């Protein structure tokens, strides 16, 4: 490989990493990350310093109702702002992953503040041990309410949480609906979680919502002996989680979900088995699994680039971040979550306990129009600093570019993205048919055409 | 610990998207006849903004300035003040202007546009009126205070961005004392600064923190007619009180009881009342959550906009009561 080709490949791989571990990156950011090095960038992404963002006070000031968010709609401005501006993109991306996998539905809960608390929980522990994640979500008052553990008593256990814990949150089921556990294991898990609930709070209708809190009621907990997945003891919920996380089925299920989320919509059995091994070797350390995933030749290969459908959140916040126009919370930033909703992903309100169905299911004729219109609108913001910089980069590529060079310069300026040869040929033909390619209007028009291609729906 | 110089009186308010009640009240003012004007901020996208008018006995009267960008509407209102003729001024940080209404809520005019020039604003926030009837507007992203004439003509301005004395960092509230001294809640510098009527720096109160005399993003400042200084210590969820000499005298953390409107709501919704009883968070219910602004009356009332609890908590000042 020539030096130029090597450089191009390094940039393409880095751009790929930043699309998957975040929401994409600008051309300048890619250059900075390439200079830092691939593995070093992976480490930076995997090890964000967690804490209150410096601009949290501004967010709260301009959107005071989101401080005590009574509904998902009131909470939206908070997460929209983080998704649009966070400099810790994997922290937000992993929160989005767990938000769909360990889904709590905002409509039933009807407590925007608790939904934000849950997202913050995922930011805090989402890259750590899966045991911790499972333990903390099992003590999450919103989850307890959502899956009816309020109604699970030692004399009458409610199986909802125990069942979803096994089926959807950890061990999973196969295509035939079978898991590596029995119906008796579900019932035992339900018994072990009796007494785990959320504290009652006053209704929100006169003073607004109150923060939810977890409550363990020892008097309502089943202390009897239990047999679960082949082990017997006086198990409580924590013991159940300890047993679950040691099972290979759990390791495989989480490896599969991470693969589908970060790598490809089509599972690769060999790679998933390898990640399953990493899960078991590291006691389910999500950071270690992702390190292995991102650094693998499989992840870096051209075969998986642009073969994963962007979720609405990835498309909306990816395009918005390209504009680099959000330096202070405002009405525009607060409404970005609405765009994701229009495309089928209502953030803070997954459609059910299964979360969102991803991949090709994201796109239908209606959502496709929303996706194209939104992306074209964002890329048409000629006053936005990010768009101005992209125009400048194309102009710097030369003032007498040939159509093919012009299209390549635009693709590069947009963050080293690529199109298949068919789409590219159409754009090249268009570029060659109309006047000067050097004007800002023509450059922006090409940006908008690029985001209107089918290829742009993939990351 | 009991209060030394104050006694809790009562609370007005209930969370409400329109009509009777408030949604994130960020400012509160009394008019010349003692009517209570409350500005509900809400989230702009939720469209529950408005100025509502009620008596101190919780009799709801009317509202105006609801959501929108047309004349007579507000989108992201930040503060209110009434002039000597009870005209109501409402800065709006989305439209970068100030709308003016008569006492009944009839729209009269609006001033300003986006920009950094004279008479232009970049997210105006607090507003106060001096003894000559001149509005002073905190032009917060321009890090300055603009003084306008009663008919909206630019007179002067002071302030620049920074952390030095006399500079501002996302200032919010403003109060003008009985000698036309200007007090600014220098929000992101965690301090309150005092200026002469001409904008010359005089002194400042506070530093970052949660001890007495420290602040975490002070949003509102109010200087009572006797010189007592009230500061809404926004992220510390309290109101601190200072004497004329700048010494800290007392801290209010919220003592709310159920308002008349809340009690009526619970009376006709017994399930909700039962739910509340079962939760039993009565102490938590009393406390401020992001108190944003303060108003006082000549007869000793102290009114505090408790923005995330959708109510106005009202105290009596013992010293003023004794004089009255």
Interface residues (C-beta under 8 A of the other chain):
Chain A: X57 X58 X60 X61 X62 X63 X64 X65 X66 X67 X68 X70 X73 X74 X76 X77 X199 X200 X201 X202 X203 X204 X205 X206 X207 X208 X210 X328 X331 X334 X335 X338
Chain B: X14 X15 X23 X24 X26 X41 X42 X43 X44 X45 X46 X48 X75 X76 X93 X94 X141 X170 X172 X187 X188 X217 X219 X235 X261 X262 X265 X266 X269 X272 X275 X276 X278 X279 X280 X281 X284 X285 X289 X290 X292 X307 X308 X309 X310 X311
